[in-house]
Amino acid sequence: MIIIEAIILGIVQGFTEFLPISSSAHLIVLPWMFGWQGTLVDSLNFDVALHAGTLVAIIAYFWRDWLDLLKKFLTGIGDGTWKTGEGRLVWFIVLATVPAGILGMKYEHVVEESFRSPLLIAVSLAVISIVMWAADRFSAKSAGIDRMTLGHAVLIGCAQAVALVPGVSRSGSTIIAGLLCGYTRESAARFSFLLSTPVIAGAAVLKLRKLHLAPGEALPFALGTAFSALVGYVCIRFLLHYLNRHTLNLFVWYRLALAAAIVLLLLVRG
């Protein structure tokens, strides 16, 4: 049974990490809804292991982008052009990663212990849904990623830090911030994914080195991570294409429906 649960959670992680619907919320709520128990599927270490799968997905999808950005940045150091164009995005991403890195290290245990309540997750899902709808409805959505400024990058980085709270969503908060800064949906999503790379990598490295699997957990651990990587890659590709032609309303309605389902289940269970 734990193998099945690990595969399901791997699929859920890959599906929800890059879509703006909060992977952490789903990884907490799903076992709660179905009453799953187990040292693997109910552990925060396994959550991060699944994030390692999505790290593989994001590197596999954006490795050409990263090589191109790093090449422009390193070349630009010599001639000074790193301050302009896409070469400066590497610098912007480094600075924008700082807020989430600092808050993550300082308040990680507080979030892990105090922010796993299904009711709190439902509230986060609903509130961010409203903000997401408003940002998508009223923002200019005219600028491309090549027009990214340092101020906007740091603002999006601060929005990423807010996603420590389950139900907010890292991709959701950063895409919202990107829209509020006037970027197109596709540009906001692309910068969101690039920005998430060092944060996901850092979290995976810090937690995985402390991970100690019990006998029999290696296979479900590996399967969960593999499914997370595969589904995550597909979802990145889907979202970037989807946002070229569609609004974020699909995800707004899904988040609201999930929040309502959580509240209803809480009422039923008393």
Order of alpha helices (4+ residues) and beta strands (2+ residues): alpha-alpha-alpha-alpha-alpha-alpha-alpha-alpha-alpha-alpha
